[in-house]
């Protein structure tokens, strides 16, 4: 069983003072977050098609579907008359 570290072991200098991972931790976190967001976005928007069910020869791209929109004549009620003028 290991004993808990005493105060002397905590005061020892680091082996390499330049190897401080904590100073770049926000950059690593931000890059990981962006990477996960991109992977999530791409996986949600990923579309796949069954290639055996697609028949390109049956598509007619020149024919347009034109739908006639009926013109409706709206009968709006006339606006209310203006209020009577008050003479002062």
Protein Blocks (a to p, Z undefined) as FASTA:
>chain_A
ZZdddfklmmpccfblklcfklmmmmmmmmmmmmmmmmmmmmmmpccddfklpcfklpcf
kbccddddddddddddddddddddddZZ
